[in-house]
Amino acid sequence: MKPHSLPPIILKNEDGGFYLSSSNELDDLYHFILGQAKRFVSAKSAALYLRNRKGNLSKIGLVADKTNAGHIAKHVFKSKKSILVKKGTQLNTNDAPVSESYIACYLGDEIGDMSLGVLVLEGIKHFQNFSEQDLDLINYFSANLNALFKDTVFSDVEPQFFNSLTTSVLLLIDNANIHNNNNRLQYFLEEIIRVAVLINTSVDLEHVLVMVMESAKSVFRTEASSLLLLDDKKEYLVFHTVTGEKREEVSKIKVPVGQGIAGTVAVTKQPMIINDAQNDDRVFRDVDKASNFVTRNILASPLIVGDEVIGVIEAINTIDRNNFSQDDIDTFLSFSSACAVAIQKTRLLDNLNVTNLELKQKLSTLESIFDLGQAVLESHDELGLMSKTLSILTKELSCEDAGMVIIEEKNKNRIQVYARQLGIVRESFFPMFESRLFLSLMESGNPRMAVVTPQLEESFLELEFYTLRKNFLILPISPRGGNLRAALYVSGKHSAHSFNETDLRMLKTLSSPLAKAYENLRLNQEIITKKSIEKEIEITRKIQNNILPNALIQSPLFDLGVKSVAAKEVSGDFYDFHAFGDEQFSFLVADVSGKSLPAAIFMAMSSSIIRTLSRTTDMSPSELLYRANQLIYEDSQSGMFVTLFLVNYQRKTRTLKFASAGHNDQIWIRKDGSFELLKGKGAPLGVVPHTNYHGGEIQLEPGDILVFYTDGAIEEKSPDGEEYGLDRFIDYIIQRREESSQTIIESVYDDIRSFSKAEEQYDDFTVMILKFAEVESFEMVKTFDAHPNEIPKLRDFISEHLEKKITKPFAFDDILISLDEAATNIVMHSYKDTNLQNPKFECKFELIGDKLKIVLVDEGKPFDRKKVPKPSVEANLKGERKGGFGVYLMETLMDKVSYEYNGKQNITYLEKTIV
């Protein structure tokens, strides 16, 4: 833009920047503009911060806080953005809060270099209510003022510049007022549309009325608004919806019809304006007294549905003006009509909901009858049936609690109660003497409905206090042909009224199928319980059978026999034995407390622990019981325990070590018929966490007998009450000690049963007998050179000592052939390609009764059986002998062949029965 074409009020400095001219005439105009701007927003003071020739901001006008106002002006001038500053705001972190509110609007072009200044308004009267609207108005005013400054023309010939600018400013002020009114009208229209949409889309009357009254308060720029509705008797107006700071206090007040402004409008059906409420006698003063509020002016309109007044709405105390005007009435009637429509719509919906509710109630009754039938079909126990049925009763009869009181068939002195309270059904029991009302009604068969009064409560006993609250309905039930004596009750009706004849008919309808279902379930439960017991016995029996060993140990060293017979369906006894090769054996007998399924599981756990320890450790019986007790105690949470007697037998030394865990003494019968009781000391397993066990050690001889038993073997009684006893038990076994172990046990069992003469045993019977045989046993060892010439010497060594002892057909030949093959493998293969000087091998044989064990030891190359090829029989028949045939031959002829390499030596084991 060329300098001569610039508007004369806007000048350009030497740096090319723009600024506003200054003169006395212009300064007067600036002050006039500031006065109008203050009037627009009810500001306390105003100032123009205009850019001067030097590019700085010069202030025109007065503000109270020059520092903060100047900071705000500089910020707006720099950012070119108008702002609102609320009272109490900190402009910067370290600044004190501002003491007044501000509106600051930018003068100039937002895009370009023409920045003229800032209009600052201080102390806005209603900043908290209308700041956004005020900012919009001042922005509009500032933008148009900026345009006037740019477009004003100065002429020396016709000095009308100031008059033209003043006239333009006056027109601008009128336009600003029109703009403000248009904005208010647009806001009003938007609010009317929003309220209409809200009424049409929402079914929440409370929410709709609050929003409508908030909208009215905002549109009419008042401190409060309220909606009052007539009560049912149309005597009072009750505050239904209140906006403003005093809503809680005002909501509690009732305005009599005909009194106060609202009461008068309700009678006249005409709107009213009261602009001097403090001096108008028609104003209802109780509201101001209760709320400590000062009512200055009131705008009131009736709520009319058809020709009937249902309430009144009010707008209280204008904020930015002194009085309501007649123009406000037409606008306010729009809000009263909206509220009336919303209330009428809700009432119509309520009537429709009542009708629907009645239909639903009838449908619910049919559904309840159907649900009861389903509950009867689906329930598997009494508690399940009661949970479903009592839930149906409380729903159908709209009450808090329900229940069934039953006189027990098996226990006539006790009352069984199923009570549904707080949504949960619980089963309880009461003595007969703790009820008076229920028993009298069941005796008479008459139902009763009543309200629980203090006088009635005086007759209550414990059962009535437990079941009956507020009000109740009790219906005795006693089906024909049945043994059921019971009563149904419901209590705590939700409605204001107590139970009625309709409720009684419904209860009678539901009681008949419930009573029949309860009796059927009770009978079914007895059958199920019986089957459950049978199943439990079957499971327990299987567990016990799995615990006991499948087969007896077979050994030439002893003759083992065992018999265990349960007194009832299941037994609490168990026994076990284990062989550690041919050198060591363990035996035990035990008795577990209890006979149920848990006892069987405890038995399985205990036997598993003992069996595992005895077969995987080298502990003595005392040490083993100590460790087993620790483990069993950890799992013994039901008070169960096990008594046990454990022995460990060493073949070579013929030593028997034993220990007892609370078990009865066991019996050692010597070959000559004398006997001794083996006594141990220690608590049963599972009773205490830590305890020591003390046993003993004996030396056994061939012909000795060990008898292990549980107390059921000696505690059987005769019809006269005489006990079979330990002495009789020992004498009977001694007399038959020449018989086999199993024969002795079967015989003593029969004798005990004959002594008892009872069909059932008194207790479980478990007896285990060990008879130690008089077997020939010796061993020989000889070392041979690893040379083919030594193999015949090996055969001679075996023949010399064993030929006469081997009586089993072909056994001697099988042994010689197998030894020949084994020795040949050692001489020809084991030591082949080795640097050992004078290689040798050792032969050891051991005879135990009819069992021959042969052990060959060499120090040649490690022998790996897996690498031996499978022999070809066809090739060997043709004379083409290949590898693997010797090994195959040995394993075929001998009873048992095994191989071991201990890191230095190859060890070959061969076993054969020779008798």
ZAMARGU-4260 file (C-alpha; in steps of 0.2 Angstrom, whole numbers, plus 5000, padded with zeros to 4 digits):
<rodrens>
0) 5000/5000/5000 | 5007/5017/4995 | 5009/5030/5010 | 4997/5043/5002 | 4983/5030/5000
5) 4984/5025/5019 | 4968/5030/5029 | 4973/5046/5038 | 4969/5039/5055 | 4982/5025/5052
10) 5000/5031/5049 | 5016/5022/5045 | 5032/5025/5055 | 5050/5025/5049 | 5052/5006/5052
15) 5037/5003/5041 | 5025/4998/5055 | 5007/5005/5057 | 5000/5015/5072 | 4985/5025/5076
20) 4984/5044/5075 | 4982/5054/5091 | 4973/5071/5094 | 4962/5079/5106 | 4947/5075/5095
25) 4952/5057/5093 | 4956/5055/5111 | 4938/5060/5115 | 4931/5048/5103 | 4942/5034/5110
30) 4935/5038/5128 | 4917/5037/5120 | 4921/5020/5113 | 4928/5014/5130 | 4912/5019/5138
35) 4901/5010/5126 | 4912/4994/5128 | 4910/4995/5147 | 4891/4996/5145 | 4890/4981/5134
40) 4897/4969/5148 | 4895/4979/5164 | 4913/4982/5166 | 4921/4993/5180 | 4934/5001/5169
45) 4941/5000/5151 | 4957/5005/5142 | 4964/5005/5124 | 4982/5000/5122 | 4986/5008/5105
50) 5002/5006/5095 | 5012/5023/5094 | 5025/5029/5082 | 5039/5020/5091 | 5030/5003/5090
55) 5026/5003/5109 | 5008/5002/5117 | 5001/5018/5124 | 4986/5017/5136 | 4971/5027/5134
60) 4958/5026/5148 | 4958/5020/5166 | 4961/5003/5174 | 4963/4998/5193 | 4977/4986/5190
65) 4989/4994/5178 | 5002/4981/5179 | 4991/4966/5176 | 4981/4975/5163 | 4997/4980/5154
70) 5003/4962/5154 | 4987/4955/5147 | 4987/4969/5133 | 5005/4964/5128 | 5001/4945/5128
75) 4985/4948/5117 | 4994/4960/5105 | 5008/4948/5103 | 4997/4933/5100 | 4984/4942/5090
80) 4971/4931/5100 | 4957/4938/5112 | 4956/4930/5129 | 4946/4929/5145 | 4955/4930/5162
85) 4945/4924/5177 | 4947/4933/5194 | 4960/4924/5204 | 4970/4917/5189 | 4989/4918/5190
90) 4996/4926/5174 | 5013/4918/5177 | 5019/4905/5190 | 5027/4917/5202 | 5013/4931/5200
95) 5000/4935/5213 | 4982/4930/5207 | 4973/4944/5198 | 4960/4953/5208 | 4948/4957/5194
100) 4941/4948/5179 | 4946/4953/5161 | 4941/4953/5143 | 4955/4958/5131 | 4952/4959/5112
105) 4964/4962/5098 | 4963/4977/5086 | 4971/4973/5069 | 4972/4961/5056 | 4975/4943/5061
110) 4985/4940/5045 | 4997/4954/5040 | 5007/4968/5048 | 4993/4980/5053 | 4992/4977/5072
115) 4984/4993/5080 | 4982/4988/5098 | 4971/4980/5111 | 4954/4984/5120 | 4955/4979/5138
120) 4939/4978/5150 | 4942/4976/5168 | 4930/4970/5182 | 4916/4961/5172 | 4901/4961/5183
125) 4893/4944/5178 | 4909/4936/5172 | 4905/4918/5179 | 4888/4918/5170 | 4891/4926/5153
130) 4909/4927/5149 | 4908/4918/5133 | 4894/4928/5127 | 4902/4944/5132 | 4919/4939/5123
135) 4909/4936/5107 | 4901/4953/5108 | 4917/4963/5112 | 4926/4953/5098 | 4912/4958/5086
140) 4913/4976/5092 | 4933/4976/5091 | 4933/4968/5073 | 4921/4981/5066 | 4930/4995/5075
145) 4946/4990/5067 | 4937/4990/5050 | 4931/5008/5054 | 4949/5014/5058 | 4955/5007/5041
150) 4941/5014/5030 | 4940/5032/5038 | 4945/5046/5025 | 4952/5063/5030 | 4950/5078/5019
155) 4957/5096/5022 | 4944/5104/5010 | 4930/5096/5020 | 4935/5093/5038 | 4921/5081/5041
160) 4933/5067/5047 | 4928/5067/5065 | 4910/5069/5062 | 4910/5054/5050 | 4920/5043/5061
165) 4909/5047/5076 | 4894/5043/5066 | 4901/5027/5061 | 4905/5022/5079 | 4887/5026/5084
170) 4881/5015/5070 | 4894/5001/5076 | 4886/5002/5093 | 4869/5000/5086 | 4875/4985/5076
175) 4883/4978/5091 | 4867/4979/5101 | 4858/4971/5086 | 4871/4957/5085 | 4869/4954/5104
180) 4850/4952/5103 | 4852/4941/5088 | 4864/4930/5097 | 4852/4929/5112 | 4837/4925/5100
185) 4847/4911/5091 | 4852/4904/5108 | 4834/4904/5114 | 4829/4895/5098 | 4843/4882/5100
190) 4837/4879/5118 | 4819/4877/5113 | 4824/4865/5099 | 4835/4855/5111 | 4822/4855/5125
195) 4809/4848/5112 | 4821/4835/5106 | 4825/4830/5124 | 4807/4828/5128 | 4803/4817/5113
200) 4818/4806/5115 | 4820/4803/5134 | 4808/4794/5146 | 4817/4800/5161 | 4806/4814/5168
205) 4817/4819/5182 | 4832/4822/5169 | 4821/4831/5157 | 4813/4843/5169 | 4831/4847/5177
210) 4837/4850/5159 | 4822/4861/5155 | 4824/4872/5171 | 4843/4874/5168 | 4839/4879/5151
215) 4826/4892/5157 | 4838/4899/5170 | 4851/4901/5156 | 4840/4909/5143 | 4832/4921/5155
220) 4849/4924/5163 | 4842/4922/5181 | 4850/4916/5198 | 4837/4901/5200 | 4823/4893/5192
225) 4810/4880/5199 | 4796/4869/5195 | 4782/4865/5207 | 4768/4852/5205 | 4751/4850/5214
230) 4750/4836/5226 | 4736/4822/5225 | 4724/4832/5235 | 4728/4849/5225 | 4730/4858/5241
235) 4749/4862/5240 | 4762/4865/5227 | 4777/4855/5230 | 4794/4860/5223 | 4799/4846/5211
240) 4814/4853/5202 | 4825/4867/5208 | 4840/4875/5201 | 4852/4887/5209 | 4862/4887/5225
245) 4848/4884/5237 | 4839/4869/5229 | 4840/4858/5245 | 4832/4871/5257 | 4819/4876/5244
250) 4814/4858/5240 | 4807/4855/5257 | 4794/4869/5256 | 4776/4867/5252 | 4766/4882/5245
255) 4748/4882/5248 | 4737/4884/5233 | 4731/4902/5232 | 4745/4909/5242 | 4761/4917/5235
260) 4765/4920/5217 | 4765/4902/5212 | 4749/4898/5222 | 4740/4913/5213 | 4746/4907/5196
265) 4740/4890/5199 | 4722/4897/5203 | 4722/4910/5189 | 4730/4900/5176 | 4739/4916/5170
270) 4757/4920/5170 | 4764/4934/5181 | 4779/4946/5183 | 4784/4953/5200 | 4798/4965/5198
275) 4798/4972/5216 | 4796/4956/5226 | 4802/4964/5242 | 4788/4976/5243 | 4774/4964/5235
280) 4763/4956/5249 | 4758/4942/5237 | 4776/4934/5238 | 4777/4919/5249 | 4790/4924/5262
285) 4793/4906/5269 | 4804/4902/5254 | 4816/4916/5258 | 4816/4912/5276 | 4820/4894/5274
290) 4834/4897/5261 | 4841/4913/5268 | 4838/4920/5250 | 4832/4937/5244 | 4820/4936/5230
295) 4820/4952/5220 | 4809/4948/5205 | 4799/4933/5199 | 4793/4927/5182 | 4780/4913/5184
300) 4769/4903/5172 | 4756/4889/5174 | 4759/4871/5168 | 4742/4867/5160 | 4737/4850/5153
305) 4721/4851/5144 | 4711/4863/5155 | 4719/4857/5171 | 4733/4866/5180 | 4746/4853/5186
310) 4759/4865/5192 | 4769/4881/5190 | 4787/4886/5184 | 4797/4901/5190 | 4812/4911/5185
315) 4820/4920/5200 | 4831/4936/5200 | 4837/4943/5184 | 4856/4944/5183 | 4861/4957/5170
320) 4845/4968/5171 | 4834/4975/5184 | 4817/4969/5178 | 4808/4955/5168 | 4798/4962/5153
325) 4782/4958/5145 | 4792/4950/5130 | 4799/4937/5143 | 4782/4930/5146 | 4779/4924/5128
330) 4796/4916/5128 | 4793/4908/5146 | 4777/4901/5141 | 4786/4890/5128 | 4796/4882/5143
335) 4780/4880/5153 | 4772/4871/5138 | 4787/4860/5136 | 4787/4855/5154 | 4768/4851/5154
340) 4771/4840/5138 | 4785/4831/5146 | 4775/4828/5162 | 4759/4823/5152 | 4770/4811/5141
345) 4777/4803/5157 | 4760/4801/5165 | 4753/4792/5149 | 4768/4781/5149 | 4766/4777/5168
350) 4748/4772/5164 | 4754/4761/5150 | 4767/4754/5161 | 4754/4750/5175 | 4743/4741/5162
355) 4759/4731/5156 | 4764/4728/5174 | 4747/4720/5177 | 4749/4709/5161 | 4766/4704/5166
360) 4760/4700/5183 | 4748/4687/5176 | 4761/4681/5164 | 4773/4679/5179 | 4760/4669/5189
365) 4759/4657/5174 | 4778/4656/5172 | 4780/4653/5191 | 4769/4638/5190 | 4779/4632/5175
370) 4795/4636/5184 | 4789/4626/5199 | 4786/4611/5188 | 4803/4613/5180 | 4811/4614/5198
375) 4802/4598/5203 | 4808/4589/5188 | 4826/4595/5188 | 4830/4595/5207 | 4840/4581/5214
380) 4840/4584/5232 | 4829/4593/5245 | 4840/4609/5247 | 4841/4611/5228 | 4822/4609/5227
385) 4819/4622/5241 | 4832/4634/5233 | 4822/4635/5217 | 4805/4634/5224 | 4807/4647/5238
390) 4815/4659/5225 | 4799/4657/5215 | 4788/4660/5230 | 4797/4677/5235 | 4796/4683/5217
395) 4778/4678/5214 | 4772/4685/5231 | 4784/4700/5231 | 4791/4697/5248 | 4808/4696/5256
400) 4808/4679/5264 | 4800/4662/5262 | 4803/4645/5269 | 4797/4627/5274 | 4795/4621/5291
405) 4795/4602/5293 | 4793/4590/5308 | 4806/4576/5305 | 4799/4559/5302 | 4814/4550/5310
410) 4816/4563/5325 | 4799/4568/5331 | 4807/4580/5344 | 4816/4591/5330 | 4810/4603/5317
415) 4819/4605/5301 | 4818/4622/5292 | 4823/4628/5275 | 4823/4647/5276 | 4827/4659/5261
420) 4834/4675/5268 | 4844/4688/5259 | 4843/4677/5243 | 4851/4662/5251 | 4842/4646/5257
425) 4849/4638/5272 | 4844/4622/5281 | 4843/4623/5300 | 4836/4613/5315 | 4826/4618/5330
430) 4820/4608/5345 | 4801/4606/5346 | 4799/4617/5361 | 4806/4632/5352 | 4790/4634/5341
435) 4773/4638/5346 | 4764/4647/5332 | 4770/4635/5318 | 4765/4619/5328 | 4748/4626/5333
440) 4744/4630/5314 | 4751/4613/5308 | 4740/4604/5322 | 4724/4614/5317 | 4728/4614/5298
445) 4722/4632/5296 | 4732/4646/5287 | 4736/4662/5295 | 4740/4680/5289 | 4745/4694/5301
450) 4756/4709/5303 | 4770/4706/5316 | 4766/4718/5330 | 4774/4720/5347 | 4760/4711/5355
455) 4761/4696/5343 | 4780/4696/5345 | 4778/4692/5364 | 4771/4675/5359 | 4785/4671/5347
460) 4798/4658/5351 | 4815/4655/5343 | 4808/4648/5327 | 4796/4662/5324 | 4809/4675/5328
465) 4820/4667/5315 | 4808/4666/5301 | 4794/4679/5303 | 4797/4698/5299 | 4785/4713/5296
470) 4771/4702/5290 | 4768/4684/5286 | 4757/4671/5278 | 4758/4653/5285 | 4750/4638/5276
475) 4750/4621/5284 | 4753/4606/5271 | 4749/4588/5274 | 4747/4578/5258 | 4734/4564/5259
480) 4742/4546/5260 | 4759/4554/5265 | 4769/4556/5281 | 4774/4574/5278 | 4769/4587/5292
485) 4775/4604/5287 | 4770/4622/5284 | 4775/4635/5270 | 4778/4653/5275 | 4781/4669/5266
490) 4786/4685/5276 | 4791/4703/5273 | 4779/4709/5260 | 4787/4723/5249 | 4771/4733/5247
495) 4763/4744/5260 | 4749/4731/5262 | 4751/4714/5270 | 4747/4697/5262 | 4729/4694/5256
500) 4718/4681/5249 | 4725/4681/5232 | 4742/4677/5240 | 4734/4663/5250 | 4727/4656/5234
505) 4744/4657/5225 | 4752/4649/5240 | 4740/4634/5240 | 4742/4632/5221 | 4761/4630/5223
510) 4761/4620/5239 | 4753/4604/5232 | 4766/4600/5219 | 4780/4606/5231 | 4774/4594/5245
515) 4773/4579/5233 | 4790/4583/5225 | 4798/4584/5243 | 4792/4567/5248 | 4797/4559/5232
520) 4815/4567/5233 | 4816/4561/5251 | 4812/4543/5246 | 4824/4544/5231 | 4838/4551/5242
525) 4836/4536/5253 | 4838/4525/5238 | 4853/4535/5232 | 4861/4535/5249 | 4860/4516/5250
530) 4867/4514/5232 | 4881/4527/5237 | 4886/4517/5252 | 4887/4501/5241 | 4897/4511/5229
535) 4909/4517/5242 | 4911/4500/5249 | 4915/4493/5231 | 4928/4507/5229 | 4935/4504/5246
540) 4937/4486/5243 | 4946/4489/5226 | 4958/4501/5234 | 4962/4488/5248 | 4964/4474/5235
545) 4976/4484/5225 | 4986/4488/5241 | 4989/4469/5246 | 5002/4459/5237 | 4997/4449/5221
550) 5007/4434/5225 | 5017/4426/5239 | 5036/4426/5240 | 5043/4409/5234 | 5059/4404/5243
555) 5068/4388/5248 | 5072/4397/5264 | 5055/4398/5271 | 5036/4393/5269 | 5025/4409/5268
560) 5006/4408/5271 | 4994/4423/5273 | 4975/4425/5276 | 4965/4442/5278 | 4946/4442/5280
565) 4936/4458/5283 | 4923/4458/5297 | 4911/4469/5287 | 4912/4474/5268 | 4929/4482/5270
570) 4944/4479/5280 | 4956/4490/5290 | 4970/4477/5290 | 4984/4476/5277 | 5000/4466/5275
575) 5015/4467/5264 | 5032/4458/5260 | 5047/4461/5249 | 5062/4451/5244 | 5079/4460/5241
580) 5086/4447/5230 | 5089/4431/5239 | 5098/4439/5254 | 5086/4450/5262 | 5067/4450/5265
585) 5055/4462/5274 | 5037/4458/5281 | 5024/4468/5290 | 5006/4468/5296 | 4996/4483/5300
590) 4979/4489/5306 | 4971/4506/5301 | 4959/4515/5311 | 4942/4516/5303 | 4933/4506/5289
595) 4926/4519/5277 | 4932/4525/5261 | 4943/4539/5269 | 4951/4525/5279 | 4955/4515/5264
600) 4963/4530/5256 | 4973/4533/5271 | 4978/4515/5271 | 4983/4516/5253 | 4994/4532/5257
605) 5002/4524/5272 | 5006/4507/5264 | 5013/4517/5249 | 5025/4527/5260 | 5030/4511/5270
610) 5032/4501/5255 | 5043/4514/5246 | 5054/4517/5261 | 5056/4498/5265 | 5061/4495/5246
615) 5072/4509/5243 | 5083/4512/5259 | 5094/4502/5270 | 5086/4509/5286 | 5083/4498/5301
620) 5065/4494/5305 | 5065/4507/5319 | 5073/4520/5308 | 5061/4516/5294 | 5046/4518/5306
625) 5052/4535/5312 | 5053/4542/5294 | 5037/4534/5289 | 5028/4542/5304 | 5034/4559/5299
630) 5027/4557/5281 | 5011/4549/5287 | 5008/4563/5300 | 5009/4576/5287 | 4994/4569/5277
635) 4984/4563/5293 | 4972/4577/5294 | 4957/4567/5300 | 4963/4560/5316 | 4966/4543/5308
640) 4982/4532/5312 | 4989/4515/5308 | 4997/4502/5320 | 5011/4492/5312 | 5024/4478/5315
645) 5039/4477/5303 | 5053/4464/5302 | 5068/4463/5292 | 5077/4446/5289 | 5095/4443/5283
650) 5098/4426/5275 | 5116/4424/5278 | 5116/4429/5297 | 5098/4422/5300 | 5096/4438/5309
655) 5078/4446/5311 | 5077/4464/5316 | 5060/4471/5321 | 5050/4486/5327 | 5032/4491/5332
660) 5022/4506/5330 | 5008/4503/5343 | 5004/4486/5336 | 5001/4471/5347 | 5016/4459/5351
665) 5020/4446/5338 | 5024/4428/5341 | 5041/4418/5338 | 5039/4399/5340 | 5055/4389/5341
670) 5057/4372/5333 | 5056/4364/5350 | 5038/4371/5353 | 5043/4385/5365 | 5038/4403/5361
675) 5042/4421/5364 | 5033/4437/5361 | 5042/4450/5350 | 5039/4467/5359 | 5042/4484/5352
680) 5039/4502/5358 | 5032/4517/5349 | 5016/4527/5345 | 5005/4522/5330 | 5010/4531/5314
685) 5001/4547/5311 | 4997/4552/5329 | 5012/4563/5334 | 5024/4571/5322 | 5040/4565/5330
690) 5043/4550/5341 | 5056/4536/5342 | 5053/4518/5339 | 5062/4504/5348 | 5062/4486/5343
695) 5074/4471/5344 | 5084/4458/5335 | 5084/4439/5336 | 5093/4424/5329 | 5082/4412/5319
700) 5086/4394/5316 | 5078/4381/5304 | 5061/4375/5310 | 5057/4392/5319 | 5040/4400/5315
705) 5035/4418/5315 | 5017/4423/5317 | 5011/4440/5312 | 4993/4445/5317 | 4980/4459/5320
710) 4970/4459/5336 | 4954/4453/5326 | 4962/4435/5327 | 4962/4434/5346 | 4947/4445/5351
715) 4933/4435/5344 | 4921/4430/5357 | 4910/4414/5361 | 4891/4416/5364 | 4895/4416/5382
720) 4906/4431/5380 | 4923/4422/5382 | 4937/4429/5372 | 4947/4417/5360 | 4963/4424/5367
725) 4981/4425/5363 | 4986/4409/5373 | 4973/4398/5364 | 4979/4406/5348 | 4997/4401/5351
730) 4994/4384/5358 | 4983/4380/5342 | 4998/4385/5330 | 5011/4376/5341 | 5001/4359/5340
735) 5000/4361/5321 | 5018/4367/5318 | 5023/4353/5307 | 5009/4358/5294 | 5012/4370/5280
740) 5010/4389/5284 | 4994/4391/5274 | 4986/4375/5281 | 4990/4381/5299 | 4981/4398/5295
745) 4966/4391/5287 | 4964/4379/5301 | 4966/4392/5315 | 4953/4403/5306 | 4940/4389/5305
750) 4943/4385/5324 | 4940/4404/5328 | 4924/4404/5318 | 4918/4388/5326 | 4923/4395/5343
755) 4912/4411/5340 | 4897/4402/5332 | 4893/4419/5325 | 4888/4422/5307 | 4898/4438/5306
760) 4916/4441/5313 | 4919/4453/5327 | 4934/4461/5319 | 4945/4459/5304 | 4956/4443/5303
765) 4973/4445/5297 | 4987/4432/5300 | 5004/4429/5291 | 5015/4414/5296 | 5033/4411/5291
770) 5041/4394/5293 | 5060/4393/5291 | 5065/4378/5281 | 5080/4366/5285 | 5088/4368/5269
775) 5106/4363/5263 | 5116/4378/5259 | 5135/4380/5255 | 5146/4389/5243 | 5163/4386/5234
780) 5175/4398/5225 | 5190/4394/5213 | 5201/4404/5202 | 5206/4397/5184 | 5219/4403/5172
785) 5211/4411/5156 | 5217/4397/5145 | 5208/4384/5135 | 5216/4370/5145 | 5207/4376/5161
790) 5190/4374/5154 | 5190/4355/5157 | 5196/4359/5175 | 5181/4370/5177 | 5169/4356/5172
795) 5178/4344/5184 | 5176/4357/5198 | 5157/4358/5196 | 5155/4339/5194 | 5165/4335/5209
800) 5154/4345/5221 | 5137/4346/5212 | 5134/4330/5202 | 5126/4320/5216 | 5116/4335/5222
805) 5108/4338/5205 | 5092/4327/5203 | 5082/4337/5191 | 5083/4328/5174 | 5095/4336/5161
810) 5099/4350/5174 | 5117/4344/5176 | 5120/4343/5157 | 5112/4360/5155 | 5124/4368/5168
815) 5140/4360/5161 | 5136/4366/5143 | 5132/4384/5149 | 5148/4385/5160 | 5158/4378/5145
820) 5151/4392/5134 | 5153/4405/5147 | 5171/4400/5151 | 5175/4399/5132 | 5168/4417/5129
825) 5180/4423/5143 | 5195/4414/5137 | 5193/4417/5118 | 5185/4434/5118 | 5186/4444/5134
830) 5205/4443/5135 | 5208/4444/5116 | 5219/4458/5111 | 5223/4463/5129 | 5240/4465/5137
835) 5236/4457/5154 | 5249/4446/5161 | 5243/4429/5167 | 5224/4433/5164 | 5213/4423/5176
840) 5194/4421/5179 | 5185/4416/5195 | 5170/4404/5197 | 5159/4404/5213 | 5144/4394/5215
845) 5131/4394/5229 | 5118/4381/5233 | 5102/4386/5243 | 5090/4372/5244 | 5085/4368/5226
850) 5093/4384/5219 | 5110/4384/5211 | 5118/4401/5208 | 5135/4402/5198 | 5145/4418/5196
855) 5160/4420/5184 | 5171/4435/5186 | 5185/4441/5173 | 5195/4457/5170 | 5194/4457/5151
860) 5186/4469/5139 | 5169/4475/5145 | 5155/4464/5138 | 5140/4472/5131 | 5125/4460/5128
865) 5117/4473/5117 | 5131/4471/5104 | 5129/4452/5103 | 5121/4447/5086 | 5106/4437/5085
870) 5111/4419/5081 | 5107/4410/5065 | 5100/4392/5070 | 5101/4387/5051 | 5119/4392/5050
875) 5124/4382/5065 | 5114/4367/5059 | 5125/4368/5043 | 5141/4369/5054 | 5143/4387/5050
880) 5144/4393/5069 | 5144/4412/5070 | 5144/4424/5085 | 5130/4425/5097 | 5126/4407/5098
885) 5134/4403/5114 | 5125/4417/5123 | 5109/4411/5116 | 5113/4393/5121 | 5116/4399/5140
890) 5101/4409/5141 | 5090/4395/5134 | 5097/4381/5146 | 5098/4391/5162 | 5083/4398/5172
895) 5091/4415/5173 | 5107/4424/5165 | 5112/4441/5168 | 5128/4452/5165 | 5136/4466/5174
900) 5152/4477/5172 | 5157/4487/5187 | 5170/4497/5179 | 5184/4484/5181 | 5177/4467/5180
905) 5164/4458/5169 | 5152/4448/5181 | 5141/4434/5173 | 5126/4427/5184 | 5118/4410/5180
910) 5104/4402/5190 | 5096/4385/5189 | 5084/4375/5199 | 5092/4358/5202 | 5079/4347/5212
</rodrens>
